[in-house]
């Protein structure tokens, strides 16, 4: 079949843009090249491969896992089913983090539960003077994050394996200026878990207790021990967790607590300062 024919027919259950992305991947060309040569004929091998990947998409597998990549903060991230697919929403956390340290130099920054490294590597790429430590409880995830550091030629990120602060227990004597995290925050039985990409993503990166607050509560409660005076904590959270998160920040001694809304107007990122 010809490229033009594939692109012009509607495939039920698959967005036209996803068809383009998958076909470009199978043919190992850019989407622009794909569209510039509609007369290109797929050989038998390419046809078989494209149909196989299309079937997997029809069954719901995320495009990012099928092509093995996802763009975030203008960087190209390698992703596998061992890591959450970075969301555009999370760019808000990166944006706020960069704003908060704009006038400061040589910051020590911690990213807890880095997954593919989206937050840590984005911040590190913008601030080569900073040192970022990226942790994850999953050795497989950390492997991907390290690959991504290499892939984007980012050298100012170090990696540590472990559950939340356990990964940096030996760093307690050199506290951080800023701690960042996009932890799992979905409630155990949230119906969204059986829809869309979430079905294929690691549960460990998504789910956290009956109200989705388990990981957030640990991170917020413990952060103070690892922060310098006036240190900052920024976390991403769910649309209905703004009040719980603010209460947790206050209980842990944080002040100047601010919640920011994402592009869809949903409360998404909360930060606070640990005043001495
Ligand atoms: N923002 C993701 C979603 O709702 C969840 C990510 C997370 O739990 N950290 O699809």
Boltz pocket constraint, residues with backbone or C-beta under 6 A from the ligand:
constraints:
  - pocket:
      binder: B
      contacts: [[A, 87], [A, 89], [A, 182], [A, 183], [A, 184], [A, 185], [A, 186], [A, 198], [A, 205], [A, 206], [A, 207]]
      max_distance: 6.0
